[in-house]
Amino acid sequence: MKFAYLFERFPTFSQTFCVREVVEMRRQAGDVPVFSIRTPSGEPRQDFPEAALQDVTHLPSDIEAALRTESAPLRTRIRRRWELWRRAQESDRKRVFEALWLAPRLHERGITHVHVHFAGLAARTAYWLNVHHGITFSLTAHANDFFVGANEKSPVGLGELFSKARNVATVSEFSKKLLQDRFPDEAGKIVRVYNGIDSARYQAPQKKCQPPRILTVGRYIEKKGFSDLIAACAQMRDLAFECRIIGEGPLEDCLRKEVSDLGLDGRVVIAGPASEGEIIAQLHEAALFVLPCITDARGDSDNLPTVIMEAMAAGLPVVSTPVAGIPEMVLEGASGFLVPQKSPDRLAEKMRLLLGNPPLGESLGQAGQARCREMFDVKSTCADLRALLENV
């Protein structure tokens, strides 16, 4: 089978799991082109592997202007199909034109199928590729693309996307059941395929820093629960520790103010963004990893946070919350601890326990590391996705 990836934006620092998957899929399946609707810009510096950056085609930013310069046969095809495209609501006009630009490029390379991550913008482009050009598609649904009805304002909703897709992968058993219950007519095509990481890259001799470091990584947004982590740190003033929060996002100033208001300057560090290599180095120095995810005011939450996999691969004990697919990663009392969401006091209790008992943290970290290798290594998760695509 000849297939390609279609992304809304590639590569991007917030979706490093997609970068890893592309690299591994090319290792397993050979020539797999990538098409990206948007070109990343203004992002923090990253150290993406060269293998991920090869054979990536970015669509023109002005897609309609690009179409006007196409060859005469293509312009004729546009006129013939205009009545079909006219029926698309204005909000999907660009998606229709993106499909029109992509179709001849895909046909030239013998590509008959595209795989999309997230049931959003790129999935709608794939939908029009299928409707007007006969190119099939599959997609991986993640979290906020269906938790909060991301397609409700689009003329192509989730139901239509799932109906046209050949297969729908999702990244946890939790979300698989949720989607099957929500779309019973499509339940047979909805399968669980975990995200994966290169677990070997995260394993290295530990170089623990002093005082012990609590580490977390994620966007500075409500659903990550960083405000609860800061409040929990305020309850541990009697202990020697540093808490480092790596990331970027709209709540950065609010988090800095919370740290200052609680008198935690120097104890809790809002560290800003970091490359994958820098995060790995920080994981190796940390004593524990904490991600107190919550369901936010819109009903959005994390599903299967990749950063928890990374912490597990690095041998760190994890403290998190039983939100969505997280209990499939962190086994309570076996590879870490799960506390109720929005409970800074319980969070502080478990962090205090691990900081005061390094052998317990080491034991939990080793168990998590073994679980990560078994369930979330990108070689096996990518093989699962490859088998799904080959069944198309």
KAPELIN-V524628 format. One record per residue. N is the residue number from 0. RES is the residue in one small letter. SS is DSSP state (@ for helix, = for strand, . for the rest). PHI is phi in degrees with one decimal (* if undefined). OMEGA is omega in radians with two decimals (* if undefined). Layout:
n = {N & N}
res = {RES & RES}
ss = {SS & SS}
phi = {PHI & PHI}
omega = {OMEGA & OMEGA}
This chain:
n = {0 & 1 & 2 & 3 & 4 & 5 & 6 & 7 & 8 & 9 & 10 & 11 & 12 & 13 & 14 & 15 & 16 & 17 & 18 & 19 & 20 & 21 & 22 & 23 & 24 & 25 & 26 & 27 & 28 & 29 & 30 & 31 & 32 & 33 & 34 & 35 & 36 & 37 & 38 & 39 & 40 & 41 & 42 & 43 & 44 & 45 & 46 & 47 & 48 & 49 & 50 & 51 & 52 & 53 & 54 & 55 & 56 & 57 & 58 & 59 & 60 & 61 & 62 & 63 & 64 & 65 & 66 & 67 & 68 & 69 & 70 & 71 & 72 & 73 & 74 & 75 & 76 & 77 & 78 & 79 & 80 & 81 & 82 & 83 & 84 & 85 & 86 & 87 & 88 & 89 & 90 & 91 & 92 & 93 & 94 & 95 & 96 & 97 & 98 & 99 & 100 & 101 & 102 & 103 & 104 & 105 & 106 & 107 & 108 & 109 & 110 & 111 & 112 & 113 & 114 & 115 & 116 & 117 & 118 & 119 & 120 & 121 & 122 & 123 & 124 & 125 & 126 & 127 & 128 & 129 & 130 & 131 & 132 & 133 & 134 & 135 & 136 & 137 & 138 & 139 & 140 & 141 & 142 & 143 & 144 & 145 & 146 & 147 & 148 & 149 & 150 & 151 & 152 & 153 & 154 & 155 & 156 & 157 & 158 & 159 & 160 & 161 & 162 & 163 & 164 & 165 & 166 & 167 & 168 & 169 & 170 & 171 & 172 & 173 & 174 & 175 & 176 & 177 & 178 & 179 & 180 & 181 & 182 & 183 & 184 & 185 & 186 & 187 & 188 & 189 & 190 & 191 & 192 & 193 & 194 & 195 & 196 & 197 & 198 & 199 & 200 & 201 & 202 & 203 & 204 & 205 & 206 & 207 & 208 & 209 & 210 & 211 & 212 & 213 & 214 & 215 & 216 & 217 & 218 & 219 & 220 & 221 & 222 & 223 & 224 & 225 & 226 & 227 & 228 & 229 & 230 & 231 & 232 & 233 & 234 & 235 & 236 & 237 & 238 & 239 & 240 & 241 & 242 & 243 & 244 & 245 & 246 & 247 & 248 & 249 & 250 & 251 & 252 & 253 & 254 & 255 & 256 & 257 & 258 & 259 & 260 & 261 & 262 & 263 & 264 & 265 & 266 & 267 & 268 & 269 & 270 & 271 & 272 & 273 & 274 & 275 & 276 & 277 & 278 & 279 & 280 & 281 & 282 & 283 & 284 & 285 & 286 & 287 & 288 & 289 & 290 & 291 & 292 & 293 & 294 & 295 & 296 & 297 & 298 & 299 & 300 & 301 & 302 & 303 & 304 & 305 & 306 & 307 & 308 & 309 & 310 & 311 & 312 & 313 & 314 & 315 & 316 & 317 & 318 & 319 & 320 & 321 & 322 & 323 & 324 & 325 & 326 & 327 & 328 & 329 & 330 & 331 & 332 & 333 & 334 & 335 & 336 & 337 & 338 & 339 & 340 & 341 & 342 & 343 & 344 & 345 & 346 & 347 & 348 & 349 & 350 & 351 & 352 & 353 & 354 & 355 & 356 & 357 & 358 & 359 & 360 & 361 & 362 & 363 & 364 & 365 & 366 & 367 & 368 & 369 & 370 & 371 & 372 & 373 & 374 & 375 & 376 & 377 & 378 & 379 & 380 & 381 & 382 & 383 & 384 & 385 & 386 & 387 & 388 & 389 & 390 & 391}
res = {m & k & f & a & y & l & f & e & r & f & p & t & f & s & q & t & f & c & v & r & e & v & v & e & m & r & r & q & a & g & d & v & p & v & f & s & i & r & t & p & s & g & e & p & r & q & d & f & p & e & a & a & l & q & d & v & t & h & l & p & s & d & i & e & a & a & l & r & t & e & s & a & p & l & r & t & r & i & r & r & r & w & e & l & w & r & r & a & q & e & s & d & r & k & r & v & f & e & a & l & w & l & a & p & r & l & h & e & r & g & i & t & h & v & h & v & h & f & a & g & l & a & a & r & t & a & y & w & l & n & v & h & h & g & i & t & f & s & l & t & a & h & a & n & d & f & f & v & g & a & n & e & k & s & p & v & g & l & g & e & l & f & s & k & a & r & n & v & a & t & v & s & e & f & s & k & k & l & l & q & d & r & f & p & d & e & a & g & k & i & v & r & v & y & n & g & i & d & s & a & r & y & q & a & p & q & k & k & c & q & p & p & r & i & l & t & v & g & r & y & i & e & k & k & g & f & s & d & l & i & a & a & c & a & q & m & r & d & l & a & f & e & c & r & i & i & g & e & g & p & l & e & d & c & l & r & k & e & v & s & d & l & g & l & d & g & r & v & v & i & a & g & p & a & s & e & g & e & i & i & a & q & l & h & e & a & a & l & f & v & l & p & c & i & t & d & a & r & g & d & s & d & n & l & p & t & v & i & m & e & a & m & a & a & g & l & p & v & v & s & t & p & v & a & g & i & p & e & m & v & l & e & g & a & s & g & f & l & v & p & q & k & s & p & d & r & l & a & e & k & m & r & l & l & l & g & n & p & p & l & g & e & s & l & g & q & a & g & q & a & r & c & r & e & m & f & d & v & k & s & t & c & a & d & l & r & a & l & l & e & n & v}
ss = {. & . & = & = & = & = & = & = & = & . & . & . & @ & @ & @ & @ & @ & @ & @ & @ & @ & @ & @ & @ & @ & @ & @ & @ & @ & . & . & . & . & = & = & = & = & = & . & . & . & . & . & . & . & . & . & . & . & @ & @ & @ & @ & . & . & = & = & = & . & . & . & . & @ & @ & @ & @ & @ & @ & . & . & . & @ & @ & @ & @ & @ & @ & @ & @ & @ & @ & @ & @ & @ & @ & @ & . & . & . & @ & @ & @ & @ & @ & @ & @ & @ & @ & @ & @ & @ & @ & @ & @ & @ & @ & @ & @ & . & . & . & . & = & = & = & = & = & . & . & . & @ & @ & @ & @ & @ & @ & @ & @ & @ & @ & @ & @ & @ & . & . & = & = & = & = & = & = & . & . & @ & @ & @ & @ & . & . & . & . & . & . & . & . & . & . & @ & @ & @ & @ & @ & @ & @ & . & . & . & = & = & = & . & . & @ & @ & @ & @ & @ & @ & @ & @ & @ & @ & . & @ & @ & @ & @ & @ & @ & = & = & = & . & . & . & . & = & . & @ & @ & @ & @ & . & . & . & . & . & . & . & . & . & . & = & = & = & = & = & . & . & . & . & @ & @ & @ & . & @ & @ & @ & @ & @ & @ & @ & @ & @ & . & . & . & . & . & . & . & = & = & = & = & = & . & . & . & . & . & @ & @ & @ & @ & @ & @ & @ & @ & @ & @ & . & . & . & = & . & . & = & = & = & = & = & . & . & . & @ & @ & @ & @ & @ & @ & @ & @ & @ & @ & . & . & = & = & = & = & . & . & . & . & . & . & . & . & . & . & . & . & . & . & @ & @ & @ & @ & @ & @ & @ & @ & . & . & . & = & = & = & = & = & . & . & . & . & @ & @ & @ & . & . & . & = & . & . & . & = & = & = & = & . & . & . & . & @ & @ & @ & @ & @ & @ & @ & @ & @ & @ & @ & @ & @ & . & @ & @ & @ & @ & @ & @ & @ & @ & @ & @ & @ & @ & @ & @ & @ & @ & @ & @ & . & = & @ & @ & @ & @ & @ & @ & @ & @ & @ & @ & @ & @ & @ & @ & .}
phi = {* & -104.9 & -137.3 & -134.8 & -89.4 & -126.7 & -115.6 & -67.9 & -149.0 & -151.1 & -85.0 & -134.9 & -65.9 & -83.5 & -132.9 & -65.5 & -64.2 & -68.2 & -60.9 & -61.8 & -64.8 & -61.1 & -59.9 & -70.4 & -63.4 & -67.6 & -65.0 & -82.8 & -113.6 & 86.7 & -70.4 & -129.6 & -68.4 & -123.1 & -118.4 & -123.2 & -67.6 & -119.0 & -97.0 & -59.1 & -152.4 & 67.2 & -95.9 & -59.8 & -59.1 & -131.2 & -116.8 & -65.0 & -67.2 & -57.9 & -61.8 & -81.9 & -93.4 & -81.9 & 52.4 & -114.0 & -108.7 & -98.4 & -69.3 & -61.2 & -68.1 & -103.6 & -68.1 & -68.9 & -62.8 & -63.5 & -66.9 & -68.5 & -95.9 & -68.5 & -69.1 & -57.4 & -59.3 & -69.6 & -62.0 & -64.2 & -64.8 & -59.2 & -62.5 & -65.7 & -98.9 & -58.0 & -62.0 & -64.2 & -69.7 & -60.3 & -73.1 & -69.1 & -64.1 & -54.3 & -67.5 & -109.6 & -56.5 & -63.8 & -61.4 & -63.5 & -69.3 & -62.1 & -63.8 & -63.4 & -68.9 & -71.7 & -52.5 & -66.0 & -66.2 & -68.6 & -62.0 & -58.8 & -97.1 & 70.9 & -87.4 & -111.7 & -149.8 & -125.6 & -114.6 & -122.7 & -99.0 & 80.9 & -87.9 & -131.0 & -57.6 & -65.3 & -66.0 & -71.1 & -61.3 & -63.6 & -58.6 & -71.2 & -58.4 & -72.3 & -63.4 & -103.0 & -128.8 & 74.6 & -85.2 & -78.6 & -148.0 & -131.8 & -147.5 & -109.7 & -91.5 & -111.0 & -154.5 & -68.2 & -71.6 & -136.0 & -60.8 & -118.0 & 63.5 & -61.4 & -103.8 & -61.2 & -90.1 & -94.0 & -67.5 & -111.5 & -85.9 & -60.1 & -58.6 & -68.4 & -59.1 & -66.5 & -65.1 & -80.7 & -64.8 & -73.6 & -146.7 & -124.5 & -92.5 & -142.2 & -97.4 & -153.4 & -65.2 & -58.1 & -73.8 & -60.3 & -65.4 & -58.6 & -70.1 & -64.3 & -68.4 & -78.5 & -127.6 & -60.7 & -68.2 & -108.0 & -56.7 & -68.1 & -99.7 & -95.0 & -131.0 & -95.6 & -132.5 & -63.6 & -62.8 & -133.1 & -133.0 & -80.8 & -61.1 & -64.3 & -67.5 & -94.5 & -93.5 & -160.6 & -56.3 & -75.4 & -125.8 & -64.4 & -92.7 & -127.3 & -66.1 & -58.5 & -107.1 & -94.4 & -119.6 & -147.3 & -141.2 & 165.2 & -66.5 & -81.8 & -136.4 & -57.4 & -67.7 & -76.2 & 73.2 & -65.8 & -62.0 & -66.7 & -65.0 & -62.5 & -63.2 & -66.6 & -61.9 & -65.5 & -85.6 & -119.4 & -60.1 & -76.1 & -99.7 & -89.6 & -164.9 & -126.4 & -112.8 & -118.1 & -112.2 & -93.3 & 158.5 & -160.5 & 152.7 & -67.8 & -94.8 & -57.6 & -63.9 & -63.4 & -65.9 & -61.9 & -66.4 & -61.0 & -61.0 & -66.6 & -61.9 & -90.3 & 67.4 & -106.8 & -56.5 & 90.5 & -95.8 & -115.9 & -113.4 & -84.2 & -87.7 & 80.9 & -74.5 & -149.4 & -73.7 & -60.0 & -61.5 & -67.1 & -65.7 & -59.1 & -61.4 & -66.4 & -61.6 & -68.8 & -91.1 & -80.7 & -94.8 & -158.1 & -119.4 & -130.2 & -139.4 & -86.3 & -56.8 & -132.9 & -90.0 & -81.8 & -63.9 & -89.3 & 90.8 & -88.2 & -155.1 & -66.8 & -113.5 & -138.3 & -59.8 & -61.0 & -64.3 & -68.1 & -57.3 & -62.5 & -64.0 & -62.0 & -61.8 & -82.7 & 81.8 & -94.3 & -68.4 & -117.6 & -116.0 & -146.7 & -126.5 & -82.5 & -95.9 & 50.8 & -89.7 & -60.5 & -63.5 & -76.3 & -98.6 & -98.0 & -90.3 & -53.5 & 76.5 & -109.4 & -125.2 & 166.2 & -132.1 & -117.5 & -116.8 & -58.0 & -65.5 & 60.6 & -127.1 & -57.8 & -67.1 & -68.4 & -61.9 & -61.6 & -59.7 & -73.4 & -65.5 & -60.3 & -59.9 & -72.3 & -65.4 & -89.0 & -139.3 & -55.6 & -61.4 & -63.5 & -60.4 & -64.9 & -63.6 & -63.8 & -63.4 & -65.4 & -65.1 & -65.3 & -63.1 & -64.8 & -64.6 & -63.5 & -60.7 & -73.5 & -109.2 & -124.1 & -70.1 & -63.0 & -63.1 & -81.4 & -66.2 & -69.4 & -62.9 & -63.2 & -67.6 & -59.9 & -62.1 & -63.1 & -67.7 & -66.0 & -68.9 & -60.5}
omega = {3.08 & 3.13 & 3.11 & 2.96 & 3.00 & -3.13 & 2.94 & -3.13 & -3.11 & -0.18 & 3.13 & -3.01 & -3.12 & -3.12 & -3.13 & 3.11 & 3.08 & 3.11 & 3.14 & -3.10 & 3.12 & 3.14 & -3.11 & 3.12 & 3.09 & 3.08 & -3.09 & -2.95 & 3.11 & -3.03 & 3.09 & 3.14 & 3.06 & 3.02 & -3.08 & -3.07 & -3.13 & 3.11 & 3.13 & 3.08 & 3.09 & -3.11 & 3.06 & 3.12 & 3.12 & 3.11 & -3.13 & 3.11 & -3.11 & -3.12 & 3.13 & -3.00 & 3.14 & 3.08 & 3.05 & 3.14 & 3.08 & -3.14 & 3.09 & -3.14 & 3.06 & -2.98 & -3.12 & 3.09 & 3.12 & -3.13 & -3.13 & 3.13 & -3.11 & -3.09 & -3.13 & 3.12 & -3.14 & 3.10 & 3.09 & 3.12 & 3.09 & -3.10 & -3.11 & -3.07 & -3.02 & -3.11 & 3.08 & -3.06 & -3.13 & -3.11 & 3.10 & 3.14 & -3.04 & -3.08 & 3.11 & -3.12 & -3.13 & 3.14 & 3.11 & -3.13 & 3.07 & 3.10 & 3.13 & 3.12 & -3.07 & -2.95 & -3.13 & 3.10 & 3.10 & -3.14 & 3.14 & -3.10 & 3.11 & -3.11 & -3.09 & -3.06 & 3.03 & 3.04 & -3.03 & 2.97 & -3.12 & 3.14 & -3.07 & -3.02 & -3.10 & 3.10 & 3.11 & 3.03 & 3.10 & 3.10 & -3.14 & 3.01 & -3.14 & -3.06 & -3.00 & -3.03 & 3.05 & 3.10 & -3.09 & 3.13 & 2.97 & -3.12 & 2.99 & 3.08 & -2.98 & -3.05 & -3.05 & 3.08 & 3.04 & 3.11 & -3.03 & 3.05 & -3.05 & -3.07 & -3.04 & -3.11 & -3.13 & 3.03 & 3.09 & -3.12 & -3.12 & -3.13 & 3.13 & 3.10 & -3.09 & 3.14 & -3.12 & -3.10 & 3.09 & 3.06 & 3.06 & 3.03 & 2.99 & -2.76 & 3.07 & 3.04 & 3.11 & -3.09 & 3.05 & 3.14 & 3.13 & -3.11 & 3.10 & 3.09 & -3.08 & -3.13 & -3.03 & 3.13 & -3.12 & -3.00 & -3.08 & -3.12 & -3.12 & -3.07 & 3.09 & 3.00 & -3.11 & 2.85 & 3.14 & 3.04 & 3.02 & -2.97 & -3.12 & -3.11 & -3.06 & -3.10 & -3.14 & 3.06 & -3.11 & 3.12 & -3.01 & 3.14 & 3.09 & -0.01 & -3.08 & -3.07 & 2.93 & -3.06 & 2.96 & -3.08 & 3.07 & 3.07 & 3.10 & 3.13 & -2.98 & -2.97 & 3.11 & 3.07 & -3.08 & 3.08 & 3.09 & 3.11 & 3.12 & 3.12 & 3.12 & 3.12 & 3.12 & 3.13 & -3.09 & -3.09 & -3.10 & -3.12 & 3.01 & 3.11 & 2.93 & 3.05 & -3.09 & -3.11 & -3.10 & 3.08 & 3.06 & 3.12 & -2.98 & -3.10 & -3.07 & -3.12 & 3.12 & 3.14 & 3.11 & 3.13 & 3.11 & 3.11 & -3.11 & -3.11 & -3.14 & 3.12 & -3.07 & 3.10 & -3.11 & 3.08 & 3.08 & -3.04 & 2.98 & -2.83 & -3.09 & -3.06 & 3.10 & 3.07 & 3.14 & 3.12 & 3.11 & 3.11 & 3.10 & 3.12 & 3.12 & 3.11 & -3.11 & 3.14 & -3.00 & 3.08 & 3.12 & -3.13 & -3.08 & 3.05 & -3.03 & -3.05 & 3.07 & 2.92 & -2.99 & -3.03 & 3.13 & -3.06 & -3.13 & 3.07 & 2.93 & 3.10 & -3.13 & -2.98 & -3.12 & -3.10 & 3.06 & 3.06 & -3.10 & 3.11 & 3.10 & -3.13 & 3.12 & 3.07 & -3.14 & 2.94 & -3.05 & 2.97 & -3.12 & -3.10 & -3.10 & -3.13 & 3.04 & -3.05 & -3.08 & 3.09 & 3.03 & 3.14 & -3.05 & 3.11 & -3.07 & 3.09 & -3.12 & 3.10 & 3.13 & -3.13 & 3.04 & 3.13 & 3.12 & 3.11 & 3.13 & -3.14 & -3.11 & -3.12 & 3.10 & 3.09 & 3.12 & -3.14 & -3.10 & 3.10 & 3.10 & 3.14 & -3.09 & 3.10 & -3.13 & -3.07 & -3.11 & 3.11 & 3.08 & 3.12 & 3.12 & 3.13 & 3.12 & 3.14 & 3.11 & 3.11 & 3.10 & 3.12 & 3.12 & 3.13 & 3.12 & 3.12 & -3.08 & -2.95 & -2.93 & 3.09 & -3.01 & 3.12 & -3.13 & 3.14 & 3.11 & 3.07 & 3.09 & 3.13 & 3.13 & 3.11 & 3.11 & -3.14 & 3.14 & 3.09 & 3.06 & *}
